[in-house]
Amino acid sequence: MRIQFIDRISELQRLNSFWERPLGIYVLWGRRRVGKTTLLQEFSKGKPSIYLMATKETEKGILQNFTREVAIFFDDPALSSTNFDSFKDLIRYIEEKKEGQLLLIIDEFPYLCDADQSVPSIIQKEWDDKRLNGIHLVLSGSTVSAMESKVLGSKSPLYGRRSGQYKLSPLDPLQARGFFPELGFRDYLKFYGAVGGTPEYLLKMEPEKDLIPNIIDNIADPGSMLHEEPELLLKSEVREPRTYFSILKALSFGRSTPNEIANFVDIPRTSISRYLKLLIKLDLVKKKVPVTERHPEKTRRGRYFIHDPFFRFYFRFIFQFQPQLEQGLFEGLKDSLQSGFNTYMGPVFEDIVLAALIQMEKNDDTPFTFHKIGPWWNNKGQEIDIVALNRSTKEILFVECKWSDLDEQRTRKIVTSLKDKAGSVKWHREDRKEHYMVVGRSVEGVPEVETLSLKDIKTIT
């Protein structure tokens, strides 16, 4: 049986710290299939807990489901034969019947609010009247925009009353490898490149199959769950999914500035920022700026990229073949994967190396402490994959990443090119201490330059 729960150590620590308080309201949100429900189930183990899952039903239907769960928890046969008339009645019953601490989880909370818009105000009043003593209330939801408006936003009745909140994101590549302990590390990274770190996506991949058959069966096949996932996710969040699809398509074609994206999609330049902001909130897109920028929040040199590996893969390979896939024709996609997947893995590998270097820094296994880390580029077309720097010691690390097996000759060429580009980085150019690193699937090293290979990255925890 495949392992269902991987890592999430820091997330569990946050939730357990919340449990140690006498009472509180905790908000957990994140896009669908990212693992919120599994995390909450793991958190609730060994604790007196009621788990209520709201659905897209009427208020009456939701309360019927809630009544059944509450009756089971309190072993109340009389309650089993009736239903609560309102959410207020339900919460008051729980307040009166509980003994000691109680964990009350309401999952997909926005669905409950859609059915009864008074629910946030009811919780607010119960909190303000100090009737929730001993109750640890967790509100969770998959619709990021709805959670922010109904719970986290300044206009929500619950604003300022939560004890903590956490946005659950997909697992990083070092965490997600636990889903495939039987795979070689190189093969695992290819799987990660196709589906990213969303647990539900990872669980759809079959480790006994090679990569391309997995992609055909579990992503490209119109009957597979992942085939419609990008469209369904966007439809759950936005009113104009076509515009967002077009923006993601523009990004997959290499359009990375607001002007380029707006021109590609044919919308006003002044409108593009609101679309990009939501895609960033969904962890689908990321804005990057050169790491040496003094005021990254103000710079106009920002570029936008598809951040989620599954969406990056989908728009690079699947989207263009949709008409053929609907007809059951997969050969064009197979040819594209065979000829282009290694090239596609280049930017994915840069993200993997970035995650590895950040973890190495946390483990005190880097030449110096990183104050900032990220990509660098200038207006002359020069780019460096990763640059890390320390403002206090004026140390800087230049990193070049290649999804290739590097012999000594190629490593030397990369180092020469890297040093040439480093000369264009103006940050403390006169008095800094420079470090260089070359990263590949395998690397034959050269003197005075650090190297990192898949064999090394595999051991980082």
MIZA-202691 format. One record per residue (C-alpha): x, z negated, y negated. Coordinates in steps of 0.05 Angstrom, whole numbers, plus 32768, in hexadecimal, padded with zeros to 4 digits. Example, Ala and Ser with C-alpha at 12.3 -4.5 7.8 and 13.67 -1.06 7.14 Angstrom:
residues 2
80F67F64805A;81117F718015;
end
This chain:
residues 461
800080008000;801A80137FBB;802C7FDA7F8C;7FF57FD47F57;80167FA37F26;805C7FAE7F0B;80847F887ED7;805B7F727E9A;80847F327E99;80847F297E4E;803A7F397E4A;80297F037E7D;80557ED27E58;802D7EDF7E18;7FEB7ED57E3C;80027E967E5F;80197E797E1C;7FD37E877E02;7FB67E617E3F;7FE07E247E2E;7FBA7E1B7DED;7F7A7DF17DEC;7F4F7E2E7DD9;7F547E717DB9;7F417EBA7DB3;7F737EEE7DCC;7F6B7F397DC2;7F8A7F6A7DF3;7F837FB47DE6;7FA27FF57DFA;7F8D803A7E10;7F6A80467E52;7F8F80417E94;7FCA801C7E76;7FBE7FDF7EA2;7F977FAD7E78;7F667F9A7EAF;7F9D7F917EE3;7FC57F677EB2;7F897F3A7EA4;7F7A7F327EEE;7FC27F1E7EFA;7FBF7EED7EBF;7F7F7ECD7ED8;7F9B7EBC7F1D;7F997E717F29;7F6F7E647EEB;7F257E537EE6;7F0E7E967ECB;7ED17EC27EC0;7EDE7F0C7EBB;7EA77F357E99;7EAC7F817E97;7E807FA27E63;7E677FE87E74;7E4680217E4F;7E0080057E5B;7DC97FE77E32;7DCE7F9E7E1D;7D9F7F8C7E55;7DC97FAE7E8A;7E097F8E7E71;7DE97F497E70;7DD07F527EB7;7E187F5F7ECE;7E327F247EA5;7DFC7EF57EC0;7E107F057F07;7E597EF57EFB;7E4A7EB47ED6;7E1A7E9E7F0C;7E4F7EA97F42;7E837E827F1B;7E567E457F0E;7E347E4B7F52;7DF07E4A7F31;7DBA7E687F60;7D847E607F2A;7DAC7E8B7EFA;7DB57EC07F30;7D6A7ECE7F2F;7D657ED87EE3;7D8C7EF77EAA;7DA67EE17E67;7D7C7EFD7E2E;7DB67F017DFE;7E017EFA7DF9;7DF77EBA7DD1;7DD07E9C7E0B;7E087EAF7E3A;7E407E917E10;7E187E517E04;7E0C7E4A7E4F;7E567E507E5D;7E677E1E7E26;7E387DEA7E44;7E497DF57E8D;7E957DFA7E8B;7EC17DC07EA0;7F077DBF7E84;7F2B7DFE7E70;7F0C7E417E7E;7F267E887E77;7EEF7EB87E61;7F037F017E62;7ED67F377E45;7EF27F7B7E57;7EDE7FBB7E33;7EC47F8F7DFB;7EB27FCB7DCE;7E7C7FE07E00;7E5B7F9B7DF8;7E5E7FA27DAC;7E3F7FE77DB0;7E057FC97DD8;7DFE7F8C7DAA;7E1F7F917D66;7E147F467D5A;7E467F317D90;7E837F2A7D62;7E5A7F007D31;7E417ED47D6A;7E887EC77D81;7E9D7EB97D39;7E667E857D30;7E767E637D73;7EBF7E607D5F;7EB17E467D19;7E817E117D34;7EB77DFB7D65;7E8C7E087DA2;7EC37E2F7DC7;7EEE7DF27DD5;7F117DFB7E17;7EFF7E457E1B;7F367E787E1A;7F137EB87E07;7F367EFA7E14;7F187F397DF6;7F337F7A7E13;7F247FC37E07;7F3C80097E14;7F21802C7DD7;7F59801D7DA6;7F3280337D67;7EF680097D7B;7F1F7FCB7D8A;7F417FD07D46;7EFF7FD77D21;7ED47FA67D49;7F087F707D55;7F497F797D2F;7F327F997CEE;7F297F717CAE;7EDE7F807CAE;7ED37F637CF3;7EB37F1D7CF7;7EEC7F0A7D26;7F227F1B7CF4;7F527EE17CEA;7F357EBA7D25;7F5F7ED57D5E;7F977EAA7D7A;7FC07EE77D8F;7FBD7F307D9E;7FE57F637DC4;7FE37FAF7DCA;7FF37FC27E11;801D80017E15;8034802A7E51;807080107E78;80B580287E63;80DE80507E96;810680147EAD;80C67FEC7EBB;809E80247EDB;80D180337F12;80B47FF87F3A;807A80267F4D;80A980527F76;80DB80247F99;80E380577FD2;80F880917FA4;813E80A27F90;814980927F46;815180DB7F31;811080EE7F54;80ED80B27F35;810280C77EEF;80E3810C7EFB;80A280EA7F0F;80A780C17ECF;80B381007EA7;8072811D7EC1;804380E17EBA;806780AD7E90;805C80627E95;8011805C7E98;800480357ED9;7FC6805B7EEE;7FEA809D7EE6;802680857F0E;7FF8806E7F46;7FDC80B57F4D;802180D07F5F;803180D27FA9;807A80BE7FB7;807A80E17FFB;807081247FD8;80A1814C7FAE;809781517F63;807681967F5E;8043818B7F96;803281497F74;8027816C7F32;7FFC81A17F52;7FD181707F79;7FCC81377F48;7FCF81577F02;7FC481A27F05;7F8A81A37F36;7F4A81A57F0D;7F2C81727F3D;7F63813E7F33;7F5981017F06;7F9481117EDA;7F7F81587ECC;7F4A81447E99;7F6C81047E82;7F86811C7E3E;7F4381377E2A;7F1C80FA7E42;7F4C80CA7E20;7F4680EE7DDD;7EFA80F47DE3;7EF680A87DED;7F1C809D7DAC;7F0C80D47D7A;7ED380FF7D60;7EFD813D7D5A;7F2481447D9B;7F31818E7D8F;7F5981807D50;7F83814B7D74;7F8E817B7DAE;7FA681B07D7D;7FD6817D7D5D;7FF3816A7DA1;7FFA81B47DB2;801F81BE7D6F;804E81857D81;805B81A27DC6;806E81E47DA4;80A481C07D7C;807D81B87D3A;809481737D23;808A816C7CD8;804681607CB7;804981A47C95;805A81C97CD6;802381A57CFC;7FEE81B07CC6;7FFF81FA7CC2;7FFB82027D0D;7FB881DF7D13;7F9E81FE7CD2;7F8881BE7CB0;7F9A81A47C6B;7FDE81837C65;7FBD81467C45;7F91813B7C83;7FC7813C7CB9;7FDE80F47CAF;7F9E80D37CC7;7F9F80FB7D08;7FE880E97D14;7FDC809F7D06;7FA7809A7D3C;7FD380C07D6E;800A808F7D5F;7FDB80547D6A;7FCA80717DAE;801480747DC1;800E80C07DC8;803880D37D8D;807480B37D6B;809280BD7D26;80DE80BF7D26;810D80BC7CEB;815980C07CEA;8172807C7CFD;81A080777CC0;8167807E7C8E;816780437C5F;811C80447C53;80FC80637C92;80B680517C7B;80BE807B7C3C;80E880B57C54;80CC80FB7C57;80FB810E7C8F;80CE80F37CC6;80BD811E7D02;808581167D34;808B811D7D7F;805E81147DBB;807480CF7DD3;804D80C67E13;807080EC7E4D;802F80FF7E70;8012811E7E31;805481407E22;8055815C7E68;800C81707E66;801381987E26;805581B67E3B;803F81CF7E80;7FF681C47E92;7FD081D67E52;7FE9821E7E4E;7FD3822C7E96;7F8D820F7E92;7F6882517E9C;7F9182617EDB;7F8B821A7EF6;7F3F821C7EF0;7F41825A7F1C;7F6D82377F4F;7FAB825F7F3C;7FE982327F3C;802482637F45;802F826C7EF9;803482217EF0;8062821A7F2C;8091824F7F0F;8090822D7ECB;80A181E97EEA;80D982057F15;80FA82297ED9;80EA81F77EA1;80E481B07EBC;812E819E7EB6;812F81B67E6E;80F0818E7E60;811281507E7C;814681517E45;811D812D7E10;80FE81007E45;814480EC7E5B;815580DA7E13;811A80A97E12;8131808D7E55;817780827E3B;815C80627DFB;813480307E26;817280237E50;819F80167E13;816C7FE67DF4;81697FBF7E36;81B57FBF7E3B;81B97FA37DF4;81897F6C7E08;81B67F5E7E43;81F47F5A7E15;82107F977E38;821E7FC47DFC;825C7FC97DCF;82377FA57D97;81F37F8A7D83;81C37FC07D6D;819F7FB77D2B;81807FFD7D2F;817E80337D64;815F80787D65;816D80C37D5B;819280E17D20;818F81257CFF;819F81457CBD;818681817C94;81BE81AE7CB1;81A081AF7CF6;81CF817C7D15;81B181497D44;81CA810E7D6C;819E80F57DA5;81A880AB7D99;81CD80837D64;81D280377D64;81EF800F7D2B;81FF7FC97D13;81FC7FBE7CC8;82267F7E7CCA;82617F957CF3;825A7FDE7CDC;825D7FF67D23;823A80357D3A;822E80547D7E;8223809F7D87;820180B47DC8;81F680F97DE6;81C680FF7E21;81C581387E53;819681407E8E;81D0815F7EB4;820A814E7EE2;8247814E7EB5;828D815E7ECD;82C981497EA4;82CF818B7E7F;8287818A7E68;828C81417E55;82C881517E28;82A181897E06;8267815A7DFA;829581257DDC;82B681587DAE;827281707D95;825881297D8E;829481137D64;828C81507D38;8243813F7D2B;825480F67D21;8280810B7CE7;824181217CC2;822080DD7CC9;822D80BD7C85;821D80757C97;825B804B7C85;828680877C94;82C5806A7C74;82C780267C96;829D80277CD5;82B2801D7D1D;829B80567D49;828780557D93;827480917DBD;824B80977DFD;823980D27E29;81FE80CB7E58;81EC80F97E92;81CE80F97ED7;821780F17EEE;825380F07EC0;829E80FA7ECA;82BA80D07E92;82F280DA7E60;831E80A57E3E;8303807C7E04;82BB80937E0E;8286806A7E31;825A808D7E65;8218807D7E85;81FA809E7EC2;81BA80987EEB;81E1806A7F1A;81EE803B7EDF;81A8803F7EC1;818980307F05;81AA7FEB7F05;81917FD67EBF;815B7FA17EC1;
end
